[in-house]
Amino acid sequence: MLQINQLSNKSKNTNDSPTFEQPLSLLRSCHDKIIHFSSSLYKLSLALHKDGWTPQLETSADQIRHYFNVAGPEHHKDEEEHLFPAVIALDPECTQTQTMELVSLINTMIKEHVESDLLWGELDKMLAERTTEFDTLEQMAEQFAQSMSEHAQIENEQIFPYAEQHISEDLFKEMGRAIAKRRGVKL
């Protein structure tokens, strides 16, 4: 039985849940979910080879689709509209070598957002149509899961630590309020 909706939490304490007041924790949590759901998509593609479309696998596909059609675009906006501009604003003239490297990395991350969105669009269509092209789905799902994991790792290990070291707590709070507002959440 393929379990999609269960994402094991590192801590069951609800007080440890990421909040808008801590946008990097929120983004890291999203990365955990992205990795979970993209890995689940690959597992789904393997299960489809074995069992074909069963009601249970249809439910799993719909859960994956819901996550990437709702949360995925919001996560990209969080980074592209809030985090990345804040990092670039720390040294807008790129006077430091590290800033130039980060700007280049951020541009790569934005390019990868576009590429993953395109790949997800193809996968989403296949899942919605209940494709029987299981080999193609498996190959694309494996590519998607691998690229999502690599992408999240780069942001977690390179961009987020830089932001933590250089962005003020007040700016993070402001960023969190802007993310919440864009999502329609009142703080």
C-alpha positions as a Markdown table, in Angstrom:
| # | Residue | x | y | z |
|---|---|---|---|---|
| 1 | Met | 0.0 | 0.0 | 0.0 |
| 2 | Leu | 1.5 | 3.3 | -1.1 |
| 3 | Gln | 1.3 | 5.9 | 1.7 |
| 4 | Ile | 1.4 | 9.5 | 0.3 |
| 5 | Asn | -0.2 | 11.7 | 2.8 |
| 6 | Gln | 2.0 | 10.7 | 5.7 |
| 7 | Leu | 5.0 | 12.9 | 6.1 |
| 8 | Ser | 7.0 | 12.0 | 9.2 |
| 9 | Asn | 7.8 | 15.0 | 11.3 |
| 10 | Lys | 11.2 | 15.3 | 13.0 |
| 11 | Ser | 9.3 | 16.5 | 16.0 |
| 12 | Lys | 5.7 | 15.8 | 16.9 |
| 13 | Asn | 5.6 | 19.0 | 19.1 |
| 14 | Thr | 3.3 | 21.4 | 17.3 |
| 15 | Asn | 5.3 | 24.3 | 18.9 |
| 16 | Asp | 8.2 | 23.3 | 16.6 |
| 17 | Ser | 6.1 | 23.8 | 13.4 |
| 18 | Pro | 7.4 | 26.4 | 11.1 |
| 19 | Thr | 5.6 | 29.7 | 11.1 |
| 20 | Phe | 5.5 | 32.8 | 8.9 |
| 21 | Glu | 7.5 | 34.6 | 11.6 |
| 22 | Gln | 10.4 | 32.2 | 10.6 |
| 23 | Pro | 10.3 | 32.2 | 6.8 |
| 24 | Leu | 13.5 | 30.1 | 6.4 |
| 25 | Ser | 12.1 | 27.4 | 8.6 |
| 26 | Leu | 8.9 | 27.5 | 6.5 |
| 27 | Leu | 10.9 | 27.2 | 3.3 |
| 28 | Arg | 12.9 | 24.3 | 4.7 |
| 29 | Ser | 9.7 | 22.6 | 5.7 |
| 30 | Cys | 8.4 | 23.1 | 2.2 |
| 31 | His | 11.6 | 21.5 | 0.9 |
| 32 | Asp | 11.0 | 18.4 | 3.1 |
| 33 | Lys | 7.5 | 18.2 | 1.7 |
| 34 | Ile | 8.7 | 18.7 | -1.9 |
| 35 | Ile | 11.2 | 15.9 | -1.5 |
| 36 | His | 8.5 | 13.7 | 0.2 |
| 37 | Phe | 5.9 | 14.2 | -2.5 |
| 38 | Ser | 8.4 | 14.0 | -5.5 |
| 39 | Ser | 9.7 | 10.7 | -4.0 |
| 40 | Ser | 6.2 | 9.5 | -3.5 |
| 41 | Leu | 5.5 | 10.3 | -7.2 |
| 42 | Tyr | 8.4 | 8.1 | -8.2 |
| 43 | Lys | 7.1 | 5.3 | -5.9 |
| 44 | Leu | 3.6 | 5.8 | -7.5 |
| 45 | Ser | 5.1 | 5.3 | -10.9 |
| 46 | Leu | 6.7 | 2.0 | -9.8 |
| 47 | Ala | 3.4 | 0.8 | -8.2 |
| 48 | Leu | 1.5 | 1.6 | -11.4 |
| 49 | His | 3.8 | -0.8 | -13.3 |
| 50 | Lys | 2.8 | -3.5 | -10.9 |
| 51 | Asp | -0.9 | -2.8 | -10.3 |
| 52 | Gly | -2.1 | -0.3 | -12.9 |
| 53 | Trp | -4.5 | 2.3 | -11.9 |
| 54 | Thr | -6.3 | 1.2 | -8.7 |
| 55 | Pro | -8.6 | 3.4 | -6.7 |
| 56 | Gln | -5.9 | 3.7 | -4.0 |
| 57 | Leu | -3.3 | 4.8 | -6.6 |
| 58 | Glu | -5.7 | 7.3 | -8.1 |
| 59 | Thr | -6.1 | 8.8 | -4.6 |
| 60 | Ser | -2.3 | 8.9 | -4.2 |
| 61 | Ala | -1.9 | 10.6 | -7.6 |
| 62 | Asp | -4.5 | 13.2 | -6.6 |
| 63 | Gln | -2.8 | 13.9 | -3.3 |
| 64 | Ile | 0.5 | 14.5 | -5.2 |
| 65 | Arg | -1.2 | 16.6 | -7.8 |
| 66 | His | -2.8 | 18.7 | -5.1 |
| 67 | Tyr | 0.4 | 19.4 | -3.4 |
| 68 | Phe | 2.4 | 20.4 | -6.5 |
| 69 | Asn | -0.5 | 22.4 | -8.0 |
| 70 | Val | -1.1 | 24.4 | -4.8 |
| 71 | Ala | 2.0 | 24.5 | -2.6 |
| 72 | Gly | 4.6 | 24.2 | -5.3 |
| 73 | Pro | 3.8 | 27.5 | -7.0 |
| 74 | Glu | 3.5 | 29.3 | -3.6 |
| 75 | His | 6.9 | 28.0 | -2.6 |
| 76 | His | 8.5 | 29.3 | -5.8 |
| 77 | Lys | 6.9 | 32.7 | -5.2 |
| 78 | Asp | 8.1 | 32.8 | -1.6 |
| 79 | Glu | 11.6 | 32.4 | -2.8 |
| 80 | Glu | 11.5 | 34.5 | -6.0 |
| 81 | Glu | 9.4 | 37.4 | -4.6 |
| 82 | His | 10.7 | 37.5 | -1.0 |
| 83 | Leu | 13.9 | 35.6 | -0.2 |
| 84 | Phe | 15.9 | 36.0 | -3.3 |
| 85 | Pro | 15.4 | 39.8 | -3.6 |
| 86 | Ala | 16.3 | 40.2 | 0.1 |
| 87 | Val | 19.5 | 38.3 | -0.4 |
| 88 | Ile | 20.4 | 40.4 | -3.5 |
| 89 | Ala | 19.5 | 43.6 | -1.7 |
| 90 | Leu | 22.2 | 43.0 | 0.8 |
| 91 | Asp | 24.8 | 43.9 | -1.9 |
| 92 | Pro | 22.8 | 45.2 | -4.9 |
| 93 | Glu | 26.0 | 46.4 | -6.7 |
| 94 | Cys | 27.6 | 43.0 | -6.4 |
| 95 | Thr | 30.7 | 44.5 | -4.9 |
| 96 | Gln | 31.7 | 41.3 | -3.2 |
| 97 | Thr | 32.7 | 38.1 | -5.0 |
| 98 | Gln | 30.4 | 36.0 | -2.7 |
| 99 | Thr | 27.4 | 38.2 | -3.8 |
| 100 | Met | 28.2 | 37.6 | -7.5 |
| 101 | Glu | 28.4 | 33.9 | -6.8 |
| 102 | Leu | 25.0 | 34.0 | -4.9 |
| 103 | Val | 23.3 | 36.0 | -7.6 |
| 104 | Ser | 24.5 | 33.5 | -10.2 |
| 105 | Leu | 23.3 | 30.7 | -8.0 |
| 106 | Ile | 19.9 | 32.4 | -7.5 |
| 107 | Asn | 19.6 | 32.8 | -11.3 |
| 108 | Thr | 20.2 | 29.1 | -11.6 |
| 109 | Met | 17.6 | 28.3 | -9.0 |
| 110 | Ile | 15.0 | 30.5 | -10.8 |
| 111 | Lys | 15.8 | 28.7 | -14.1 |
| 112 | Glu | 15.4 | 25.4 | -12.3 |
| 113 | His | 12.0 | 26.6 | -11.0 |
| 114 | Val | 10.9 | 27.2 | -14.6 |
| 115 | Glu | 12.2 | 23.8 | -15.7 |
| 116 | Ser | 10.6 | 21.9 | -12.8 |
| 117 | Asp | 7.3 | 23.7 | -13.4 |
| 118 | Leu | 7.4 | 22.6 | -17.1 |
| 119 | Leu | 8.3 | 19.0 | -16.1 |
| 120 | Trp | 5.6 | 19.0 | -13.4 |
| 121 | Gly | 3.1 | 20.3 | -16.0 |
| 122 | Glu | 3.7 | 17.2 | -18.1 |
| 123 | Leu | 3.6 | 14.9 | -15.1 |
| 124 | Asp | 0.4 | 16.5 | -13.9 |
| 125 | Lys | -1.3 | 16.0 | -17.2 |
| 126 | Met | -0.3 | 12.3 | -17.3 |
| 127 | Leu | -1.6 | 11.8 | -13.8 |
| 128 | Ala | -4.8 | 13.6 | -14.5 |
| 129 | Glu | -5.4 | 11.6 | -17.6 |
| 130 | Arg | -4.5 | 8.4 | -15.8 |
| 131 | Thr | -1.8 | 7.6 | -18.4 |
| 132 | Thr | -0.9 | 4.0 | -19.2 |
| 133 | Glu | 2.5 | 5.1 | -20.5 |
| 134 | Phe | 4.1 | 3.8 | -17.3 |
| 135 | Asp | 7.7 | 3.7 | -18.6 |
| 136 | Thr | 7.6 | 7.4 | -19.6 |
| 137 | Leu | 5.9 | 8.3 | -16.3 |
| 138 | Glu | 8.5 | 6.4 | -14.4 |
| 139 | Gln | 11.4 | 8.1 | -16.2 |
| 140 | Met | 10.0 | 11.6 | -15.8 |
| 141 | Ala | 9.0 | 11.0 | -12.1 |
| 142 | Glu | 12.6 | 9.8 | -11.4 |
| 143 | Gln | 14.0 | 12.9 | -13.1 |
| 144 | Phe | 11.6 | 15.1 | -11.2 |
| 145 | Ala | 12.4 | 13.5 | -7.8 |
| 146 | Gln | 16.1 | 13.7 | -8.4 |
| 147 | Ser | 16.0 | 17.4 | -9.5 |
| 148 | Met | 13.8 | 18.4 | -6.6 |
| 149 | Ser | 16.2 | 16.8 | -4.1 |
| 150 | Glu | 19.3 | 18.4 | -5.7 |
| 151 | His | 17.6 | 21.8 | -5.9 |
| 152 | Ala | 16.4 | 21.8 | -2.3 |
| 153 | Gln | 19.9 | 20.7 | -1.1 |
| 154 | Ile | 21.6 | 23.6 | -2.9 |
| 155 | Glu | 19.1 | 26.1 | -1.5 |
| 156 | Asn | 19.3 | 24.6 | 2.0 |
| 157 | Glu | 23.1 | 24.4 | 2.1 |
| 158 | Gln | 24.1 | 27.5 | 0.2 |
| 159 | Ile | 21.4 | 30.2 | 0.0 |
| 160 | Phe | 19.6 | 29.8 | 3.3 |
| 161 | Pro | 22.8 | 29.8 | 5.5 |
| 162 | Tyr | 23.9 | 33.0 | 3.8 |
| 163 | Ala | 20.5 | 34.6 | 4.3 |
| 164 | Glu | 20.6 | 33.5 | 8.0 |
| 165 | Gln | 23.9 | 35.1 | 8.5 |
| 166 | His | 23.2 | 38.4 | 6.7 |
| 167 | Ile | 19.5 | 39.2 | 6.8 |
| 168 | Ser | 18.3 | 40.9 | 10.0 |
| 169 | Glu | 15.6 | 39.4 | 12.2 |
| 170 | Asp | 13.4 | 42.4 | 11.5 |
| 171 | Leu | 13.7 | 41.8 | 7.8 |
| 172 | Phe | 12.9 | 38.2 | 8.2 |
| 173 | Lys | 9.8 | 39.1 | 10.2 |
| 174 | Glu | 8.8 | 41.6 | 7.4 |
| 175 | Met | 9.4 | 38.9 | 4.8 |
| 176 | Gly | 7.2 | 36.5 | 6.8 |
| 177 | Arg | 4.4 | 39.0 | 7.0 |
| 178 | Ala | 4.6 | 39.6 | 3.2 |
| 179 | Ile | 4.5 | 35.9 | 2.5 |
| 180 | Ala | 1.5 | 35.5 | 4.8 |
| 181 | Lys | -0.3 | 38.4 | 3.2 |
| 182 | Arg | 0.3 | 37.2 | -0.3 |
| 183 | Arg | -1.1 | 33.8 | 0.7 |
| 184 | Gly | -4.1 | 35.5 | 2.3 |
| 185 | Val | -3.1 | 34.6 | 5.9 |
| 186 | Lys | -3.7 | 37.2 | 8.7 |
| 187 | Leu | -1.1 | 37.3 | 11.4 |
